[in-house]
Amino acid sequence: MEPRLQVKNISKVFPGVKALSDISIDFYPGEAHALVGENGAGKSTLIKIIAAVYTATEGKVYLEGKECSFSSPKEALDAGISVIQQELSIAPDLTVAENIYLGREPHRGLRLDRKKMNADTQNLLDDMDLHINATAYCRDLTAAEQQMVEIAKIVSRNSKVVVLDEPTSSLSEHEINALFLQIRKLKEKGVALIYVTHRMKELFEICERVTIFRDGCKVTEKMIEGSTEQSIVADMIGRSDLKNYYNKHPHKIGGEVLRVEKLCQGKKFRNVSFTLKKGEILGFYGLVGAGRTEVMEAIFGATKLDSGKIFLNGEEILFSKPQEAIQKKIGFVTEDRRRTGLLLEKAITENVGLPSLTAHARHGLVNFKWEQEVTSEYKEKLSIKTPDIKTIVGTLSGGNQQKVILGKWLAANSEILILDEPTRGIDVNAKSEFYALMYDFVENGGSIIMVSSEMPEVIGIADRVYIMREGYISGELSDVELSEQTLIQHASITSDAE
């Protein structure tokens, strides 16, 4: 079988950084070929070269045996190379159908054939078993639904090569199954798939081959059949000792620091009550749409509650805006880091210092010296991979962007951290480092609420877990009661809460 796509001797050099070094890989029709490695290993750079976002410093790309000389991503797309990026590229003020057919809308004469476009889109969504209306505006969809619109857009094209960069990061189990069904259909049609993920389980479910990157180099390429998760992870991080991955160990848990009673907000959540203790890592588990994020946003003052009470260190409080929560030493690592967590066009220093500008100002002016010192401190502590603390945040990898967000709340001396899907898009080694940082935080007297859809993460990290289902808390489990079975049971049952 001839390769559908080939990259030969690809190298890419940025100022001060060699992102890729002599990479050669063949991608075959009808196969899903995984690219794995730590953040900054070079996977995203290679994808951008294939999609003509970047030009290789050395080496060539071949599609069906012909050298590619694309001058723009649109030329690559027109030639049959489609990419689903990790971060959404949805136009929020357009409908689902308008997004899917953007730039290739059907016409009847000189007029847009909106009826055909809507009907074809609805047929596509129904075929994918997605409960999404073709005429709905994308701004009204959840992050998971927007991701599925991206996937539907790619499925609607007869692409020769499809690149999927962390496509399941914001999807529920049902939506992941729908995605995998479409991937299998694409493979049956002879499409070559390039699949980037940090979820090892997915490799064995959907991929035939894997290439492992480390520090911009190709470490090895192997068939999935006959490989193990441990061997792949060991190749990724360059060592075979994977003990203490979650770094879980006994730590002191004190008295109550936060209590919420019967919080309600429209149809999003009702009668939510829970407590958080000093030094505790409190998990919140549930399926996508269960209401976990909405509860945390309301506590933080980002949205308004209909009713309920919040007590911080025994004092009743109600934040009308996030600034008030920040002043009370509460930090929030949001689920969507690019939209609500970062100023993408600003430097790392400006992002890290942002919540603390007022506290460290001198005569009403920004304290640039403090800003640079604290950013340098957390660059080292969090192992943020960047040549300079003044690097623009939007140019960093997803995992390093997440570390910048954590750094800004640590720099703000937060006593309570709300972490919403904190390790999404972070590689295996960085996750372990992140967990260690979480334990450092609680051992120094902080408290954490961790919202996570990753069952192994919840089981491996949390001291106690609340499970949400359809806007209600459907269960509470101690760490000794935690298992995949108990989590699924509580997340799937219909709550009897009133």
N, C-alpha and C positions, 0 to 999 in steps of 0.2 A: 504494500500500500504506500502511495506517495503522500508526503506531508501536505496538508492544506496550507499551513503557514509555517515559515521558518524564520528564526532570528539567528544570524551568524556573526560571531565575534563582536557582539555589541558591547561598546563601552560608552559611558557618559560621565563627563567631568563638569561639575559646577565650580564656581570660584571657591577654592579651599577644600572641596570635597569631591572624591571620586565615587560616584553613586553606583556605577556598574563597571565590572572589569571582565571583558572577554566572555560574554554570555552567548552560548549557542544552544538552542532548543528547537525540536521539531514538534509541531502540533498536528495531530491526525484527525481526519474526518470521522465522526461518530464516536469520538472520545471526549471525556471531560478530563482535562489535564490540570491538576492543582499546582498552584504556586504558593509555597509557605515559607515563613521566616519571620524573624523579629521585625518590629517596626524599624524602618530605616535600612532594612536589608537590601532593598532595591526592587522589590516587587512592583510597587506603584510606578516607579521610574520606567521600568520595562514596559508596563501597560501603556504609559503615555507615549512612549516611542512607537509602539505598535499602532496606536490610534492617531499618530501624527501630531500630538500635542507638543512633544519634544522632538528634536532632531538628534540622532545619535552622534556622538563625537567620533566614534569609529564603528565599523560594521554595517551590515545591511539587513533589511527585512524583505522576505519573499512571500508573495501570495500566489498559490498555485503555480509555483516555479518561476514566476516573473518578479523581477526586482521592483519594489515599491518606491515611488518617488513622490509621495503625497506632499502637497504644500500646505494642507490644512486638514483638520479633523473631518470636515465635511467631505473632502475627497476620499478619505479612508472609509467613511460611512457609506458613501455612494458606491464604493468598490466592494462593499459587503462585510466590513469590519465594524461591529456594533459593540458598544461598551456600556455596561450598567455601573456607574460610579458608586462608591461607598456613600458619598454625600449626595443627597437628592438634587436633581436639576429640573424640578417641576416648576412650571409657570403657575403660581397660585391663583391668579385671576382669570385663568382660562378653564374651560370645562375639561373633563376627563377625555372626551373625544377630541377636543381641540389640541390637547397635549399630545395624544397618541399620534395624530396625523399632522402635527406641526411641520410646516414646510413641504408637505406633500398632500395637501387637502384635495379631495375629489371635487371636480367641477362639472357643471352642466352648462356647456357653452362658456360664457364669461362669468357665470355666477357660481358661488360656492354651493355645492350640493350637500347642505347640512343634514338633510334627511338621511341620505345614504351614509354619511360619515357617522352619524349617531347610531344608525342601525347596525353598521358593520362593527362599530366599537362595542355595542351591547352584546352582539353575537360572540365577539372575541372574549369579553369578560365572562359571559355565561359559560363558554367552552372551558375557560380556566377555573370555573367553579368559584368565582369571586362575586361577592354580594355588593357590587359597586354599580351605581347608576352612571351611564355614559354622559348624561347631561349635568351631573353634579359638578360644582366648582371645586377645584383641587384644594383651595384654601380651607374648605369645610371638611376635608378628609383627615383622618389620623395619619401619623407618620408612617405607620405600617401600610395603610391603604395607598398612600402616595408612592411608597416603594413598589407596591404591586402594579401601580399604573406605569411606573418605569419599566417593569418587567414586561407588561402587556405591550408597551411601545416597541420593545425589542422583538417580542414574539410576532408582532404584526409585520415585521420586515423579513424578507427572505434572505437573511444574512448567511454568509459563508463561514464567518468566524464570530463568535459571541464571547465577550469578556465579561465576567461577573466578579466585581470587586466587593467582597463582604455582602452579598445580596440578602442574607437572612438576618442581618444584625438587628433589624427592628420588626421582625415578623413573628407572628404567633405560630404554634404548631400546625394549625390548619393551613395557614398561608405558606408555611415552609413545605408542607406536603403538596400544595398546589404548584409551588415553584418547581419542586423536584419532578412532578409529573410533566411539566412543560420542558424541563431539561431532558428528560428521557425521550420525549417526542422529538426534540431538536436533534438528539443523537441518532434517532431512528431515521431522520431525514438527511443524515450525513454531515451535520454542522459540526465544526470543530469548536469545542468550548474550553476556555481558559478560566479557571475557577480559583479565586483568591479567598482564603478564609483563615481564621484563627481557631475555628471550631474543628478539632480533630475528628470528632464523630462523623462530620459531614463527608470527610474524605472517603471513608469506608462505605458510605451509603450511596454516593453519587459519582465518584471519580474512579478512573482506571489507572491513572499514572500521576506521579507527583515529582516536582522538582523543588529542591530545598535550597534556599538562599541564606547566606550569612555574610554580613559586611560587604555587600555589593558583588559577591562571588557566588557562583554555582557550586554548591557543596557536593550534591549528588542528584541523580535522577533514578527513580525506581518505580516498579509496578506496585500498585496498592495491594494486589493479591500477594500474600506472603509477607507483607510488612506488618508492623505493629505500631500502635500509637506511641509507645515508649521509644522505639527506635527512631521514629520521625522527629519527635521532640528532642531527643538527644542530639540528632544531627543539626537541628535548628539552633540549639543553644551551645553546642560544642562540648557537651559533657553528658555522661550517662547517669550521674547521680541526681535523681529527681525527688529525693526524699524531702519531706517538710515543704511541699509545694505551697500549701495554704498557710504555712507558718502558724497554724493554730496551736495555742498553748494556754495554760491557765493564767488568768489575770484577774485582778481585784475588781469587783463590781459593787458599787455603793448604792446610795439611796436615789430616790426619784429626782430627775432634773426636768422632765417634761411630761405633762399629762394632757391629753385631749379627751373631751367628753361630748359624745353625740354630735359630731360635726356633720352638717348636711349642706349640700350644694346641688340644687335642682335634681336632675336625673343622673348626675355624675357619681355621687356617693351619698349614703344616708347612714346616720347613727354610728359613725366611726369613732370608737373609743380605744385608746391604748396608752401605755406608759413607756417612758424611756429612762433608764437608770444611768448613773454616772459610771463611766468606764465600760459601758455595754456597746456591743455591736448588735443592733436590732435589725433583723431582716424583714423585708416586706416582699412576699411572693404572690404571684397571680398571673393569669393569662393576660395578653395584650387587651386593653379595654376594660380591665377590672376596676380601674379608678385609683390606682396607687399614685401615679404621678399627679393627678388632680388634687389628691389630699395633701401631698407635700407642697404643691404650689400655693394652696390656700393657707397652710400653716405659715409659709414664708411671706405671706402678704402679697403674692403676685396676682391672686384672684380673690374675690370676695365670698365669704361664707354666707349662707342663708341663716344658719343657727348653729349653736354649739359653743363650747368654752375651751380655752387653751390656758394652761398654767405652766409658767416657766419658773423653776425654783420656788414653787409654792405661790407665786404671784400671778393673778389672772391678767392676761395680756391679750391684745388683738391687734395684729399688725395690719395697717391699711396700705402699706407699701413695703417692698423689700428692704429699703434703706433702714427702716425701723428694726427689722429682724437682724440686719448686719450690725447695727449699733448694740444689739443685745447678744452679740457674739455667735450668731447662727450663720452658717455658710451653706450654699446650695450648689452642688455640682449637677447641672441639669442634664437631661437625657440627650437633648439636641445641642451639642456643643457649638456647632457653627452658627446656629440661629440665635440661641439664648445664652451661650456660655462665654463667647469670645468676641473681641473686636478684631476681625480677621485682617483688616488692613493696617492695624497698629502693631507696634513692636512688642516683644515679650515683656519688656520692662513696663510698658504702659498697661498691659493686661494684668500683670501680677500686682501692680500698685493700685489698680483702680478702686477696689473696695476700701482702701485705707488712705486715700488722698486727704480727706479731711482730718483724720486722726494724726497724720504726720506732716501736715502743712506748716510752713513757716511764714507767719505774717500774711496768711491767706494765699500763699503761693505754693506750687508743687515742690516738694522736697526731692529733687532729682537725685541727690547723693544717696538718700535712704532708699529710693526706688531702685537704683542700680545695685546697691549693696545687698538688699534683700532678694532681688532677682538672681544675683550671682550665687547667693547662698542656696536658694531652692533649685537652681539649675544643677548644682552639684548633688544636693540631697536626693533629688528626684531623678537624676541621670537623664536630664532633658538633652537630647542629641541636637545640638545646634552649634555652628561656629561662633556665634556671637549673641549676647543677650538682647541686642537691638534688632535681631532678625524679625522680619514680619511674620506674625503668627500663622497667617494663611498659607505660608510656604512650608510649614512643618507637616510631618506625617500625622495621621489621626491620633496615634498613641501619644505622641509628644504634645499635641494640642491638649489632650486630656490631662497630661501632667502639668501643663501651664495653668489650667483651671484649678487643679488641686493646690498648686503653689500659691495662687492668689488668696485662697481661703486660709491656708496655713499662715501666710504672711499677715492676714488680718486678725490673727490670734483667735480664731473661731474656737468656741467651746463645744458646740454641737455642729456636726456636719451631716447634711442630708445628701446622700450619694445616690443619684438616679441612674441605674445601669452604668456604674462607674468604670467597668473594664470592657465595655463594648468597643470593639475595634482595636484592642490592645493585645499584643502577642503574648505567647506563653510565658516567656521569661519576665517581661515587663509586668504581667499580672502578678506573678509571685512577688516581685519587688513592691508592687502596689499594695498587696495584702500586708506585707511587712510594715509598710508605712502606716496602714490603718491601725495595726496593733501598737505601733509606736505612739500614735495619736491617743488611743484610749488608755494606754499605760501611763501617759502623762496627764491623765485626768479628763480627757475629752470623751465625748459620746457620739456614736454614729447611728444614723438610720440609713440602711442600705436597701434600696429598691433594686431587685434583680430578677430577671427571667431565667437565669442559669441555675438549674437545680444543684449541680455539683458545687457551685460557688456558694449558694445559700447554705447548703449542708456543711461545707468545709469551713465557712467563716463565721456564721451567725451564732450568737449565744442564745438567742430566742427569736422566733419567727411568728409574724402575723400573716395570715393568708387572706387575700381579698378575692371576692367573686361578685361580679355584676354590681359593684358599688358598695358592697357590704363586707365586713370582716367575717369570714366564715370559719376561722379557726385560729388558735394560738398553740404553738408547739415549743417546748424546751429543746435544747440541743440534743439531749439524749433520745428525744422522740422523733428527731428528724430523719426522714428517709425519702427517697423518690416516691415511694408508694403513698406515704402519709401526705406529702405535699400535693400530689396529683389528686388524691381523694378529696382534700379540702378545697382545692382550686376548682374542681369539677362539679361538686354537689351544689344544689340550689340552697342558698342561705335561707334560714328561717328567721333571720334577724328582723326586728321590727324597729 
